[in-house]
Amino acid sequence: MAKATAVPAAALLVLLLACCFSGARCDERPVRESLIAFLRELAGGDDQVARDLGWDASLPPCGGGGGAAWKNVRCDGGSRDDGLVRQVLLEGLGPRLNGTINATLLCAARALHVLSLHGNALRGGVPEGISACRGLTHLFLSGNQLTGTLPPSLAQLGLRAIEVSGNNFSGELPRELGKLKLKSFLANNNRFNGTVPDFNYTELTAFNVSNNELTGAIPKDTGVFKNDSFWPNAAGMCGEPMFAPCTSAPTPSSPQPPPPSSDDPDPDSVDDDGGKGKDTHKKRTVPKIVMYLGYVLLGAAILAFVLYKVCSRKKKQWAKHKPGGGGKGVYDSSKLTTTTTTTASVSPSHKSAYSLPTSGEHPQGAAGEAGGGEPPSASLVVLRRSGTASITSKAAAAAAKELRFEDLLKSPAELLGRGRFGSSYKVVVPGGAALAVKRVKDAAVDEEAFRRRMERVGRAKHPAVLPPLAFYCALQEKLVVYEFQSNGSLAKLLHGSIESSQGPLDWPARLHIAAKVADGMAFMHTTLRGDGATSNSSSSGEDAAAAAAADGPIAHGNLKASNVLFTAGMDPCISEYGITAPAPPAATSRCDGAAASAAAALRGDVRAFGVLLLELLTGKATSERGDGAELARWVTSVIREEWTAEVFDRALFARGGGGAGDGSSEQRMVRLLQVAMRCVDASPGSAPPPTMREVAAMVNAIARDEDDRSFSLEA
């Protein structure tokens, strides 16, 4: 009787739910207001971002009614007046989005499938309440400043892609994520610890948990994902064939059976034929089943009554605003599936999550054993060096000559820092030599182009440029090996993290650094200009010249104070030259695009050097992920008010320590400031920026005048 009553009640509940959600429609205005409030919290309370993107509660997000569609929002299928937001794509807005994620406001959009917030400056963490976004299938949060742990409630969603790389997440990866049918999971470049969950690696097409603090054994069957999806991590990670074998853990003792509960029949109460205990158990169980079933039926009746009232009200509201025309309902499941699948596979903003090939596509080296598990040692290309211009020590050169890719994997790695284009590690290889390994995450350069780029950079030799010793290049992984410089960088020396043995940097020292860096950059721009006329061409002659001409000029791409290192003799040297490639601008043809991209990259180096000069002159630091625009604007505003003397660092005027003690040195400081402003000035109508060769000539002229002044004082 109880079972017969439960079936009609459940059927009534299903019918009421279908009635409500097929014929009724939620009020759109509260959803729009919630999404605008969500964007406001992402922007740290700034309403201007919503206005700039056209997010207006009085207009449908997908157009219609005479209004324009909201920017960075995509909706269902080809219809643009249904008001159902399927995707929120707030990507690459940088510091404008520096607030937090409010899941309560976001989940008001019940039809939301894709949330992409990568490339911003979001703080805080992923809220536990994001599990209320029941339709969410793709979550992209990479390239922010998010902290905390990933909530286990993510496993309650039907997620197919999770991308949280390049943040500051910590804690353990939730074990529950292994139950999801994920196609993509990228969590590299964070601070996760613990062990790796047991994912279904046969279903995954993109996977990476490297650059964390994970330990323990890696899963035994990782499919096509090899070492670059796990390395580097903490020294405690183990598991063949990619890492050292794991030590066998002690076998846990057998669990004791739980004590019998009060509801279990007492063994002593069973008579000889064993029937009395069973009858007692049945007598206790039947009343409880009836009682629980009554509670369920009562709850179902109350819920059905509430849903009936809600549906009646929604139907009345829907009848007033229902647009004409037939067709499918607004919750057409076939339409949802098509929209999500098409966007995930085609959208350029998500291409990085899906287009990265698996580790199984990496080139296999000739030294790899057939059928073996060791990674290919021949994939590591060691660059031969000759001549006297190289600043590499004999110990580092000897270590690089015998270096194998397995040595990098098995050697202990210490994280030195993270930047926009990757992470840097100190690796002590067998033999005791200390090397610096740059892990490049720039996916803009394909494998063959990166290989040619590194070979060309390796052939160019200048005392002020740190040469690459070796590189490893695969579709998902790019590593560049340098000699480790223990004296640190200009950023740390200039801004107080370390101190020179001579004390703070004075004016002559800063001018010397500026001149050396200018010489190195000018040499590299000239040598790597790509016309085949370099004096450092390889022995292959015409082939190298043809390849250089085809690839075009090579710029540094990321010149900044932290990439200016100091050798053992405290001479400045430029690091990481050419490991990143500029994104090509829009152009009418491929050739025009490549030429414009190369020219823009060279101009970008000139501007970056101008920012470096401003740091030397002002003593002020630029943000790690910024381009120095804030510092340039501040200097411009001070000069405009005719307070030029207020620009310079006070340490430049220190007397008795090599500071600018007379008016002539101050004049040379002003001249160097003028050079810096010419490099960074990009205002309309301004003169074209100078080339790096012209900049080096101007800086060296100032340095010669300073040397002449020093000689005259000594005389």
KAUR-V485909 format. One record per residue. N is the residue number from 1. SS is DSSP state (hx for helix, st for strand, lp for the rest). D_FIRST is the distance of its C-alpha to the first C-alpha in Angstrom with 1 decimal. Layout:
((N/SS/D_FIRST) (N/SS/D_FIRST))
This chain:
((1/lp/0.0) (2/hx/3.8) (3/hx/5.5) (4/hx/5.2) (5/hx/6.3) (6/hx/8.8) (7/hx/10.4) (8/hx/11.8) (9/hx/12.9) (10/hx/14.8) (11/hx/16.2) (12/hx/17.4) (13/hx/19.0) (14/hx/20.8) (15/hx/22.1) (16/hx/23.4) (17/hx/25.2) (18/hx/26.7) (19/hx/27.8) (20/hx/29.5) (21/hx/31.4) (22/hx/32.5) (23/hx/33.8) (24/lp/34.7) (25/lp/37.5) (26/lp/38.3) (27/lp/41.4) (28/hx/44.2) (29/hx/46.7) (30/hx/44.8) (31/hx/44.4) (32/hx/48.1) (33/hx/49.1) (34/hx/46.9) (35/hx/48.6) (36/hx/52.0) (37/hx/51.3) (38/hx/50.2) (39/hx/53.5) (40/hx/55.4) (41/hx/54.0) (42/hx/54.9) (43/lp/58.4) (44/lp/58.7) (45/lp/58.6) (46/lp/61.0) (47/lp/60.2) (48/hx/62.9) (49/hx/61.0) (50/hx/58.3) (51/hx/61.2) (52/hx/62.9) (53/lp/59.9) (54/lp/59.2) (55/lp/55.9) (56/lp/55.7) (57/lp/52.6) (58/lp/54.0) (59/lp/54.1) (60/lp/51.3) (61/lp/51.4) (62/lp/51.6) (63/lp/54.2) (64/st/54.0) (65/lp/55.0) (66/lp/58.6) (67/st/58.1) (68/lp/58.7) (69/lp/56.0) (70/lp/55.6) (71/lp/57.4) (72/lp/55.6) (73/st/52.3) (74/st/50.8) (75/st/48.1) (76/lp/45.8) (77/lp/47.5) (78/lp/50.6) (79/lp/49.4) (80/lp/51.2) (81/lp/49.7) (82/lp/46.0) (83/lp/46.5) (84/lp/44.1) (85/st/45.9) (86/st/45.1) (87/st/47.9) (88/st/50.0) (89/st/53.2) (90/lp/55.5) (91/lp/57.7) (92/lp/61.3) (93/lp/61.9) (94/st/63.3) (95/lp/64.2) (96/lp/63.0) (97/lp/59.4) (98/lp/59.9) (99/lp/57.0) (100/lp/53.4) (101/lp/50.0) (102/lp/47.5) (103/hx/44.1) (104/hx/42.5) (105/hx/45.0) (106/hx/44.8) (107/lp/41.0) (108/lp/41.0) (109/lp/41.9) (110/lp/38.5) (111/lp/39.9) (112/lp/42.5) (113/lp/42.8) (114/st/46.2) (115/st/48.0) (116/st/51.6) (117/lp/53.8) (118/lp/56.2) (119/lp/59.9) (120/st/59.8) (121/lp/60.5) (122/lp/57.1) (123/lp/56.7) (124/lp/53.8) (125/lp/50.8) (126/lp/47.6) (127/lp/45.2) (128/hx/41.8) (129/hx/40.2) (130/hx/41.2) (131/hx/37.7) (132/hx/36.7) (133/lp/38.6) (134/lp/35.6) (135/lp/37.6) (136/lp/40.6) (137/lp/41.7) (138/st/45.5) (139/st/47.0) (140/st/50.9) (141/lp/52.6) (142/lp/55.7) (143/lp/59.1) (144/lp/58.3) (145/lp/58.8) (146/lp/55.2) (147/lp/54.7) (148/lp/51.9) (149/lp/49.1) (150/lp/46.7) (151/lp/43.3) (152/hx/40.5) (153/hx/38.3) (154/hx/40.1) (155/hx/37.8) (156/hx/34.9) (157/lp/36.6) (158/lp/37.1) (159/lp/40.8) (160/lp/43.0) (161/st/46.3) (162/st/47.5) (163/st/51.2) (164/lp/52.5) (165/lp/55.9) (166/lp/59.0) (167/lp/57.6) (168/lp/57.7) (169/lp/54.2) (170/st/53.9) (171/st/51.4) (172/st/49.2) (173/lp/47.6) (174/lp/43.8) (175/hx/42.3) (176/hx/39.2) (177/hx/41.5) (178/hx/41.5) (179/hx/37.9) (180/lp/39.0) (181/lp/40.1) (182/lp/43.6) (183/lp/46.5) (184/st/48.9) (185/st/49.3) (186/st/52.7) (187/lp/53.3) (188/lp/56.9) (189/lp/59.6) (190/lp/57.5) (191/st/57.4) (192/st/54.1) (193/st/54.1) (194/lp/52.0) (195/lp/51.0) (196/lp/49.9) (197/lp/46.2) (198/lp/45.1) (199/lp/44.8) (200/lp/44.1) (201/lp/47.8) (202/lp/47.4) (203/lp/45.6) (204/lp/48.2) (205/lp/51.2) (206/st/52.8) (207/st/52.7) (208/st/55.1) (209/lp/54.9) (210/lp/58.7) (211/lp/60.8) (212/lp/58.4) (213/lp/58.5) (214/lp/55.8) (215/lp/56.3) (216/st/54.8) (217/st/54.1) (218/lp/53.5) (219/lp/50.6) (220/lp/51.7) (221/lp/50.8) (222/lp/51.9) (223/lp/52.4) (224/lp/55.3) (225/lp/55.7) (226/lp/58.7) (227/hx/60.9) (228/hx/61.4) (229/hx/57.7) (230/lp/57.9) (231/lp/61.6) (232/lp/63.0) (233/lp/60.8) (234/lp/61.3) (235/lp/63.4) (236/lp/60.4) (237/st/58.7) (238/st/58.9) (239/lp/57.7) (240/lp/59.6) (241/lp/60.9) (242/lp/61.5) (243/lp/62.1) (244/lp/63.3) (245/lp/61.1) (246/lp/58.7) (247/lp/59.3) (248/lp/56.7) (249/lp/54.5) (250/lp/53.9) (251/lp/50.9) (252/lp/48.3) (253/lp/47.4) (254/lp/44.2) (255/lp/41.4) (256/lp/40.5) (257/lp/36.9) (258/lp/35.1) (259/lp/34.9) (260/lp/31.7) (261/lp/29.4) (262/lp/28.5) (263/lp/24.9) (264/lp/26.4) (265/lp/27.1) (266/lp/30.7) (267/hx/32.5) (268/hx/34.6) (269/hx/31.7) (270/lp/31.1) (271/lp/33.0) (272/lp/35.0) (273/lp/32.3) (274/lp/30.1) (275/lp/27.0) (276/hx/27.0) (277/hx/26.6) (278/hx/23.5) (279/hx/21.8) (280/hx/22.8) (281/hx/21.5) (282/hx/18.0) (283/hx/18.0) (284/hx/19.1) (285/hx/16.8) (286/hx/13.3) (287/hx/14.0) (288/hx/15.4) (289/hx/12.5) (290/hx/10.3) (291/hx/13.5) (292/hx/14.2) (293/hx/11.0) (294/hx/11.7) (295/hx/15.2) (296/hx/14.4) (297/hx/12.5) (298/hx/15.4) (299/hx/17.9) (300/hx/16.7) (301/hx/16.9) (302/hx/20.4) (303/hx/21.5) (304/hx/20.6) (305/hx/22.6) (306/hx/25.5) (307/hx/25.6) (308/hx/25.6) (309/hx/28.6) (310/hx/30.4) (311/hx/30.0) (312/hx/31.3) (313/hx/34.3) (314/hx/35.1) (315/hx/35.0) (316/hx/37.6) (317/hx/39.8) (318/hx/39.4) (319/hx/40.4) (320/hx/43.6) (321/hx/44.7) (322/lp/43.3) (323/lp/46.1) (324/lp/46.9) (325/lp/46.3) (326/lp/43.4) (327/lp/42.6) (328/lp/40.0) (329/lp/38.1) (330/lp/39.6) (331/lp/36.9) (332/lp/37.8) (333/hx/36.7) (334/hx/39.3) (335/hx/42.0) (336/hx/40.9) (337/hx/41.2) (338/hx/44.6) (339/hx/46.1) (340/hx/45.2) (341/hx/46.4) (342/hx/49.7) (343/hx/50.5) (344/hx/50.0) (345/hx/52.2) (346/hx/55.0) (347/lp/55.4) (348/hx/58.6) (349/hx/57.3) (350/hx/54.8) (351/hx/57.1) (352/hx/58.0) (353/hx/54.4) (354/hx/54.2) (355/lp/57.7) (356/lp/58.7) (357/lp/58.9) (358/lp/57.6) (359/hx/59.8) (360/hx/59.9) (361/hx/62.3) (362/lp/64.9) (363/lp/68.2) (364/lp/68.8) (365/lp/72.1) (366/lp/74.5) (367/lp/74.5) (368/lp/70.8) (369/lp/70.0) (370/lp/68.2) (371/lp/64.7) (372/lp/65.2) (373/lp/63.2) (374/lp/66.1) (375/lp/66.5) (376/lp/69.5) (377/hx/72.6) (378/hx/74.7) (379/hx/72.5) (380/st/74.4) (381/st/77.6) (382/st/80.5) (383/lp/83.1) (384/lp/86.7) (385/lp/89.1) (386/lp/92.9) (387/lp/95.6) (388/lp/96.3) (389/lp/94.3) (390/lp/91.0) (391/lp/90.1) (392/lp/87.8) (393/lp/88.9) (394/hx/89.9) (395/hx/87.1) (396/hx/84.4) (397/hx/85.9) (398/hx/86.1) (399/hx/82.5) (400/hx/81.4) (401/hx/83.4) (402/lp/81.5) (403/lp/78.1) (404/lp/75.1) (405/hx/71.7) (406/hx/70.2) (407/hx/72.4) (408/hx/70.9) (409/hx/67.4) (410/hx/68.1) (411/lp/70.5) (412/lp/69.3) (413/st/68.9) (414/st/69.4) (415/st/68.1) (416/st/71.1) (417/st/69.5) (418/st/67.2) (419/st/68.4) (420/lp/67.5) (421/lp/68.3) (422/st/67.1) (423/st/67.5) (424/st/70.6) (425/st/70.7) (426/st/73.4) (427/st/73.3) (428/st/75.6) (429/lp/76.0) (430/lp/77.4) (431/lp/81.0) (432/lp/80.4) (433/lp/81.1) (434/st/79.0) (435/st/77.7) (436/st/75.8) (437/st/73.0) (438/st/71.8) (439/st/68.4) (440/st/68.5) (441/lp/65.3) (442/lp/67.2) (443/lp/65.4) (444/lp/68.0) (445/lp/70.4) (446/lp/69.6) (447/hx/70.5) (448/hx/73.8) (449/hx/75.0) (450/hx/74.3) (451/hx/76.2) (452/hx/79.2) (453/hx/79.0) (454/hx/79.1) (455/hx/81.9) (456/hx/84.0) (457/hx/83.4) (458/hx/84.3) (459/hx/87.7) (460/lp/88.7) (461/lp/90.3) (462/lp/91.4) (463/lp/92.0) (464/lp/89.8) (465/st/86.8) (466/lp/84.5) (467/lp/84.2) (468/lp/81.0) (469/lp/81.4) (470/st/78.5) (471/st/75.3) (472/st/72.1) (473/st/70.7) (474/lp/67.4) (475/lp/65.0) (476/lp/62.7) (477/lp/65.3) (478/st/68.8) (479/st/70.8) (480/st/74.4) (481/st/76.4) (482/st/79.2) (483/st/81.4) (484/lp/79.9) (485/lp/82.2) (486/lp/82.0) (487/lp/83.9) (488/lp/81.0) (489/st/80.9) (490/hx/82.8) (491/hx/79.8) (492/hx/79.6) (493/hx/83.3) (494/hx/83.7) (495/lp/80.8) (496/lp/81.1) (497/lp/78.7) (498/lp/81.8) (499/lp/85.5) (500/st/88.5) (501/lp/91.1) (502/lp/93.5) (503/st/91.2) (504/lp/89.6) (505/lp/90.5) (506/lp/93.7) (507/hx/95.1) (508/hx/97.0) (509/hx/94.0) (510/hx/91.7) (511/hx/94.3) (512/hx/94.7) (513/hx/91.0) (514/hx/90.9) (515/hx/93.8) (516/hx/92.4) (517/hx/89.0) (518/hx/90.7) (519/hx/92.9) (520/hx/89.9) (521/hx/87.9) (522/hx/90.9) (523/hx/91.7) (524/hx/88.1) (525/hx/88.0) (526/hx/91.4) (527/hx/90.7) (528/lp/87.2) (529/lp/88.0) (530/lp/87.0) (531/lp/90.2) (532/lp/91.2) (533/lp/94.2) (534/lp/93.1) (535/lp/95.6) (536/lp/92.9) (537/lp/91.7) (538/lp/90.6) (539/lp/92.7) (540/lp/90.9) (541/lp/92.9) (542/hx/92.1) (543/hx/88.4) (544/hx/87.8) (545/hx/89.7) (546/hx/87.7) (547/hx/84.4) (548/hx/85.4) (549/hx/86.5) (550/hx/83.2) (551/hx/81.1) (552/lp/83.3) (553/lp/84.0) (554/lp/81.9) (555/lp/81.4) (556/lp/80.1) (557/lp/77.1) (558/lp/76.2) (559/lp/79.5) (560/lp/78.9) (561/hx/80.2) (562/hx/77.7) (563/hx/78.9) (564/st/82.5) (565/st/83.0) (566/st/86.0) (567/lp/87.7) (568/lp/89.2) (569/lp/92.3) (570/lp/90.4) (571/lp/91.1) (572/st/88.4) (573/st/86.6) (574/st/84.0) (575/lp/80.7) (576/lp/77.9) (577/lp/80.2) (578/lp/78.6) (579/lp/75.2) (580/lp/73.3) (581/lp/73.8) (582/lp/73.9) (583/lp/71.3) (584/lp/73.3) (585/lp/73.5) (586/lp/72.9) (587/lp/75.9) (588/lp/77.0) (589/lp/77.4) (590/hx/76.6) (591/hx/80.1) (592/hx/80.4) (593/hx/77.1) (594/hx/78.3) (595/hx/81.7) (596/hx/80.2) (597/hx/77.8) (598/hx/80.6) (599/hx/82.9) (600/hx/80.1) (601/hx/79.5) (602/hx/83.2) (603/hx/83.3) (604/hx/80.2) (605/hx/82.2) (606/hx/85.1) (607/hx/82.8) (608/hx/81.2) (609/hx/84.6) (610/hx/85.5) (611/hx/82.5) (612/hx/83.7) (613/hx/87.1) (614/hx/85.6) (615/hx/83.7) (616/hx/87.0) (617/hx/88.9) (618/hx/86.4) (619/lp/84.7) (620/lp/81.3) (621/lp/78.3) (622/lp/76.1) (623/lp/72.4) (624/lp/71.2) (625/lp/69.2) (626/lp/71.5) (627/lp/74.6) (628/lp/77.1) (629/hx/76.9) (630/hx/76.5) (631/hx/79.6) (632/hx/81.6) (633/hx/80.7) (634/hx/81.7) (635/hx/85.0) (636/hx/85.7) (637/hx/85.0) (638/hx/87.4) (639/hx/90.1) (640/hx/89.8) (641/lp/90.5) (642/lp/93.6) (643/lp/92.4) (644/hx/92.8) (645/hx/93.9) (646/hx/90.5) (647/hx/88.8) (648/lp/90.3) (649/lp/89.0) (650/hx/91.1) (651/hx/91.5) (652/hx/93.7) (653/hx/96.4) (654/lp/96.6) (655/lp/100.2) (656/lp/101.5) (657/lp/98.5) (658/lp/99.3) (659/lp/98.0) (660/lp/99.4) (661/lp/102.3) (662/lp/104.4) (663/hx/104.2) (664/hx/104.6) (665/hx/101.4) (666/hx/99.5) (667/hx/100.9) (668/hx/99.5) (669/hx/96.1) (670/hx/96.2) (671/hx/97.2) (672/hx/94.2) (673/hx/91.9) (674/hx/93.3) (675/hx/92.5) (676/hx/88.9) (677/hx/88.5) (678/hx/89.9) (679/hx/87.2) (680/hx/84.2) (681/lp/85.5) (682/lp/83.3) (683/lp/84.0) (684/lp/84.8) (685/lp/88.5) (686/lp/89.3) (687/lp/91.4) (688/lp/89.8) (689/lp/88.8) (690/lp/91.3) (691/lp/90.7) (692/hx/90.1) (693/hx/93.6) (694/hx/95.1) (695/hx/93.0) (696/hx/94.3) (697/hx/97.8) (698/hx/97.5) (699/hx/95.9) (700/hx/98.5) (701/hx/101.3) (702/hx/100.0) (703/hx/99.8) (704/hx/103.4) (705/hx/104.6) (706/hx/102.9) (707/hx/104.5) (708/hx/107.9) (709/hx/107.4) (710/hx/106.5) (711/hx/109.7) (712/hx/111.9) (713/hx/110.6) (714/hx/111.2) (715/lp/114.7))
